[in-house]
């Protein structure tokens, strides 16, 4: 029986067998990656630079964008490199690092979304207590708790998964190192320990999801009692983007993990994995910017300022010459 230490690398599942399709995959993922990089990077810069956006809601949104960047940077660049260089290999250490990073960012993001639902609940349902309960220190502590939970959860899962012996080859049936696919390579009953950790994690995720749903039930009740249409519109504009982000993350993850085994195939699994690992980080900035007037105004101000500065530099250079 071979163990994990005797495996020097794993083989990831390619998106295509032909060279032409591999290059198409490279360019497609490059476009998605640059879109996520631009969108999330723009949100981070705007929130960090605009004093009007230094509020709890935008502080959590900044953290969400950082997590999205980390999540998509964990899986997409390696897949792009493999397609470009026509290889499937990922080192044993690289696979472990990918598992740790992906679990860390995804778990931290889900807990952060739970915190963000609490923020919206306090802002709309308990506005008089909002400033005292969600001060800067409390916001930092809640964000740190989300990051810390993700780190601890990822550390436990990575240590548990890669302490298993692997004797069923080294071919991972996924385009990145995913824990359920790695467990299929194990020949030890110790994998039940990792399954137990996954069950505990799913239970905690269910509790968070119930908390989010309960918070939004209370939020919508409060919003519908607001007398002015403008007030209701403003409340919905801050809540609906967050709810849409939660829906995208949860629906794609549930579909990926609970789809019937009879419908499972390598090609379908690849598409589904893209939905929950690549799609959310790329579309989250678009979801927030479409409904949030303050964010759109800040983007417009930043773009206008950059254009004005560029024009001023060009005019100064022209006068100097």
C-alpha positions as CSV (number, residue, x, y, z in Angstrom):
1,X,0.0,0.0,0.0
2,X,1.4,3.4,-1.0
3,X,0.8,6.4,1.1
4,X,0.6,10.1,0.4
5,X,4.3,10.7,0.8
6,X,5.1,8.3,-2.1
7,X,3.0,10.4,-4.5
8,X,5.0,13.3,-5.9
9,X,2.2,14.8,-7.9
10,X,-1.4,14.5,-8.9
11,X,-3.0,14.6,-12.3
12,X,-5.9,17.1,-12.8
13,X,-8.8,16.5,-15.1
14,X,-8.4,18.6,-18.4
15,X,-11.2,20.5,-19.9
16,X,-10.3,19.3,-23.4
17,X,-8.2,16.7,-25.2
18,X,-7.4,18.7,-28.4
19,X,-4.8,21.5,-28.4
20,X,-7.3,23.9,-30.0
21,X,-9.9,23.4,-27.3
22,X,-7.2,23.7,-24.6
23,X,-6.3,27.1,-25.9
24,X,-9.9,28.2,-26.0
25,X,-10.2,27.1,-22.4
26,X,-7.1,29.2,-21.6
27,X,-8.5,32.3,-23.2
28,X,-11.9,31.8,-21.6
29,X,-10.5,31.4,-18.1
30,X,-8.2,34.4,-18.7
31,X,-11.1,36.6,-19.5
32,X,-13.0,35.4,-16.5
33,X,-10.0,35.9,-14.2
34,X,-9.3,39.4,-15.5
35,X,-13.0,40.3,-15.1
36,X,-12.9,39.1,-11.5
37,X,-9.5,40.8,-10.9
38,X,-10.8,44.1,-12.3
39,X,-14.2,44.1,-10.6
40,X,-13.0,43.1,-7.2
41,X,-9.9,45.2,-7.4
42,X,-11.9,48.2,-8.3
43,X,-14.3,47.7,-5.3
44,X,-11.3,47.3,-3.0
45,X,-9.7,50.5,-4.2
46,X,-12.9,52.6,-4.2
47,X,-13.9,51.5,-0.7
48,X,-10.4,52.1,0.7
49,X,-10.1,55.5,-0.9
50,X,-13.6,57.0,-0.6
51,X,-14.2,58.3,3.0
52,X,-18.0,58.2,2.4
53,X,-17.8,54.4,2.1
54,X,-16.0,53.8,5.4
55,X,-19.1,52.2,6.9
56,X,-19.7,48.7,8.3
57,X,-21.5,47.5,5.1
58,X,-18.7,48.6,2.8
59,X,-16.0,47.3,5.2
60,X,-17.5,43.9,4.9
61,X,-17.9,44.3,1.2
62,X,-14.2,45.1,0.9
63,X,-13.4,41.9,2.8
64,X,-15.7,39.9,0.5
65,X,-13.9,41.2,-2.5
66,X,-10.5,40.2,-1.0
67,X,-11.9,36.7,-0.4
68,X,-13.3,36.5,-3.9
69,X,-9.9,37.4,-5.4
70,X,-8.2,34.8,-3.2
71,X,-10.7,32.1,-4.1
72,X,-10.5,32.6,-7.9
73,X,-6.7,33.0,-7.8
74,X,-6.4,29.6,-6.1
75,X,-8.0,27.5,-8.9
76,X,-8.0,29.4,-12.2
77,X,-4.3,30.3,-12.8
78,X,-3.2,26.7,-12.4
79,X,-5.9,25.4,-14.7
80,X,-4.9,28.1,-17.3
81,X,-1.2,27.2,-17.0
82,X,-2.0,23.5,-17.5
83,X,-4.0,24.2,-20.6
84,X,-1.4,26.5,-22.0
85,X,1.5,24.1,-21.4
86,X,-0.6,21.0,-22.3
87,X,0.0,19.3,-18.9
88,X,-2.2,17.9,-16.1
89,X,0.3,17.7,-13.3
90,X,0.2,19.5,-9.9
91,X,2.7,18.8,-7.2
92,X,1.7,17.1,-4.0
93,X,2.5,20.2,-2.0
94,X,0.8,22.4,-4.6
95,X,-2.4,20.3,-4.3
96,X,-2.3,20.5,-0.5
97,X,-1.9,24.3,-0.8
98,X,-4.7,24.5,-3.3
99,X,-7.1,22.5,-1.0
100,X,-6.2,24.7,2.0
101,X,-6.5,28.0,0.2
102,X,-9.8,27.1,-1.6
103,X,-11.5,25.8,1.6
104,X,-10.1,28.8,3.6
105,X,-11.5,31.4,1.2
106,X,-14.9,29.7,0.5
107,X,-15.6,29.0,4.2
108,X,-14.5,32.5,5.3
109,X,-16.7,34.0,2.6
110,X,-19.8,32.1,3.7
111,X,-19.3,33.1,7.3
112,X,-18.7,36.7,6.2
113,X,-22.0,36.6,4.2
114,X,-23.6,35.6,7.5
115,X,-22.1,38.6,9.2
116,X,-23.2,40.8,6.4
117,X,-26.8,39.6,6.8
118,X,-26.6,40.5,10.5
119,X,-25.3,44.0,9.5
120,X,-28.3,44.6,7.2
121,X,-30.6,43.3,9.9
122,X,-29.3,45.7,12.5
123,X,-29.2,48.6,10.0
124,X,-32.9,48.2,9.0
125,X,-34.6,46.5,11.9
126,X,-32.6,48.0,14.8
127,X,-31.3,51.4,13.5
128,X,-31.1,53.0,16.9
129,X,-28.7,50.4,18.1
130,X,-26.7,50.1,14.9
131,X,-24.0,52.6,15.7
132,X,-23.3,51.1,19.2
133,X,-23.5,47.4,18.3
134,X,-21.6,47.7,15.0
135,X,-18.8,50.1,15.8
136,X,-15.4,49.8,14.1
137,X,-14.0,47.4,16.7
138,X,-17.0,45.1,16.5
139,X,-16.8,45.1,12.7
140,X,-13.1,44.2,12.8
141,X,-13.8,41.4,15.4
142,X,-16.6,39.9,13.3
143,X,-14.5,40.0,10.1
144,X,-11.6,38.5,11.9
145,X,-13.8,35.7,13.3
146,X,-14.9,34.9,9.7
147,X,-11.3,34.8,8.5
148,X,-10.2,32.8,11.5
149,X,-13.0,30.2,11.2
150,X,-12.0,29.7,7.5
151,X,-8.4,29.3,8.4
152,X,-9.1,26.8,11.2
153,X,-11.5,24.8,9.1
154,X,-9.2,24.7,6.1
155,X,-6.3,23.6,8.4
156,X,-8.3,20.7,9.9
157,X,-9.5,19.5,6.5
158,X,-6.1,19.8,4.8
159,X,-4.3,17.9,7.6
160,X,-7.0,15.3,7.7
161,X,-7.2,14.7,3.9
162,X,-3.4,14.6,3.3
163,X,-2.7,12.3,6.2
164,X,-4.6,9.5,4.4
165,X,-2.8,6.8,2.4
166,X,-3.5,6.9,-1.3
167,X,-3.3,3.7,-3.3
168,X,-5.8,4.3,-6.1
169,X,-3.6,6.2,-8.4
170,X,-3.1,10.0,-8.5
171,X,-5.7,11.1,-11.1
172,X,-8.0,13.7,-9.5
173,X,-11.3,13.8,-11.4
174,X,-11.6,17.6,-11.2
175,X,-9.8,20.6,-12.7
176,X,-8.5,21.6,-9.2
177,X,-7.7,19.7,-6.1
178,X,-11.1,19.1,-4.5
179,X,-11.5,17.1,-1.2
180,X,-14.2,14.7,-2.3
181,X,-12.2,13.7,-5.4
182,X,-9.0,13.3,-3.4
183,X,-10.9,11.1,-0.9
184,X,-11.7,8.7,-3.8
185,X,-8.0,8.0,-4.1
186,X,-7.7,6.8,-0.5
187,X,-7.7,3.1,0.4
188,X,-8.0,3.6,4.2
189,X,-11.1,3.6,6.4
190,X,-9.6,6.7,8.0
191,X,-11.3,8.7,5.3
192,X,-14.5,8.5,7.5
193,X,-12.7,11.0,9.8
194,X,-12.7,13.5,6.9
195,X,-16.3,12.7,6.0
196,X,-17.2,13.4,9.6
197,X,-15.5,16.8,9.4
198,X,-17.3,17.5,6.2
199,X,-20.6,16.6,7.9
200,X,-19.9,19.0,10.8
201,X,-19.0,21.7,8.3
202,X,-22.2,21.2,6.4
203,X,-24.2,21.4,9.6
204,X,-22.6,24.7,10.6
205,X,-23.2,26.0,7.1
206,X,-26.9,25.0,7.4
207,X,-27.1,26.9,10.7
208,X,-25.6,30.0,9.0
209,X,-28.0,29.7,6.1
210,X,-31.0,29.5,8.4
211,X,-29.7,32.6,10.2
212,X,-29.4,34.4,6.9
213,X,-32.9,33.4,5.8
214,X,-34.3,34.4,9.2
215,X,-32.6,37.7,9.1
216,X,-34.0,38.5,5.7
217,X,-37.5,37.5,6.7
218,X,-37.3,40.1,9.4
219,X,-35.7,42.6,7.1
220,X,-38.4,42.3,4.4
221,X,-41.1,42.7,7.0
222,X,-39.5,45.9,8.3
223,X,-38.9,47.2,4.7
224,X,-42.5,46.7,3.7
225,X,-43.6,48.8,6.7
226,X,-41.5,51.8,5.5
227,X,-44.1,54.4,4.4
228,X,-42.1,56.1,1.7
229,X,-41.3,54.5,-1.6
230,X,-37.9,56.1,-1.7
231,X,-37.0,54.6,1.7
232,X,-38.1,51.1,0.6
233,X,-36.1,51.4,-2.6
234,X,-33.0,52.4,-0.7
235,X,-33.4,49.6,1.8
236,X,-33.9,47.0,-1.0
237,X,-30.9,48.4,-3.0
238,X,-28.6,47.6,0.0
239,X,-30.1,44.2,0.7
240,X,-30.9,42.6,-2.6
241,X,-27.3,42.4,-3.9
242,X,-26.2,40.6,-0.7
243,X,-29.1,38.2,-1.0
244,X,-28.2,37.6,-4.7
245,X,-24.6,36.8,-3.8
246,X,-25.8,34.4,-1.1
247,X,-28.1,32.7,-3.6
248,X,-25.4,32.3,-6.3
249,X,-22.9,30.8,-3.8
250,X,-25.4,28.5,-2.0
251,X,-27.3,27.3,-5.1
252,X,-24.2,26.4,-7.1
253,X,-22.6,24.7,-4.1
254,X,-25.7,22.7,-3.3
255,X,-26.2,21.7,-7.0
256,X,-22.5,20.6,-7.2
257,X,-22.7,18.4,-4.1
258,X,-26.2,17.1,-4.1
259,X,-26.8,16.3,-7.8
260,X,-28.0,12.7,-8.4
261,X,-25.2,10.2,-9.0
262,X,-27.0,9.0,-12.1
263,X,-26.4,12.3,-13.8
264,X,-22.7,12.5,-12.8
265,X,-20.2,12.5,-15.6
266,X,-16.7,14.0,-15.9
267,X,-17.8,16.7,-18.3
268,X,-20.9,17.7,-16.2
269,X,-18.8,17.7,-13.0
270,X,-16.3,20.1,-14.7
271,X,-19.1,22.5,-15.6
272,X,-20.7,22.3,-12.2
273,X,-17.4,22.9,-10.5
274,X,-16.9,26.0,-12.6
275,X,-20.3,27.3,-11.5
276,X,-19.5,27.2,-7.8
277,X,-15.7,27.9,-7.8
278,X,-15.3,30.4,-10.7
279,X,-18.7,32.1,-11.3
280,X,-19.4,33.7,-7.9
281,X,-16.0,35.7,-7.6
282,X,-16.5,36.9,-11.2
283,X,-20.2,38.0,-10.9
284,X,-20.2,39.4,-7.3
285,X,-18.8,42.8,-8.2
286,X,-21.3,43.1,-11.0
287,X,-24.2,42.2,-8.7
288,X,-23.2,44.8,-6.1
289,X,-22.5,47.6,-8.6
290,X,-25.8,47.2,-10.5
291,X,-28.0,47.9,-7.5
292,X,-25.8,50.1,-5.3
293,X,-26.1,53.8,-6.2
294,X,-23.4,54.9,-3.8
295,X,-20.9,52.4,-5.3
296,X,-21.8,53.5,-8.8
297,X,-21.3,57.2,-7.8
298,X,-17.9,56.3,-6.3
299,X,-16.8,54.5,-9.4
300,X,-17.9,57.5,-11.6
301,X,-16.0,59.8,-9.3
302,X,-12.9,57.7,-9.5
303,X,-13.0,57.4,-13.3
304,X,-13.7,61.1,-13.7
305,X,-10.7,61.9,-11.4
306,X,-8.4,59.6,-13.3
307,X,-9.4,61.0,-16.6
308,X,-9.0,64.6,-15.4
309,X,-5.6,63.8,-14.0
310,X,-4.5,62.2,-17.2
311,X,-5.8,65.2,-19.3
312,X,-4.0,67.5,-16.9
313,X,-0.7,65.6,-17.3
314,X,-1.0,65.6,-21.1
315,X,-1.7,69.3,-21.2
316,X,1.2,70.0,-18.8
317,X,3.5,67.9,-21.0
318,X,2.3,69.7,-24.1
319,X,3.0,73.1,-22.6
320,X,6.4,72.0,-21.4
321,X,7.4,70.8,-24.9
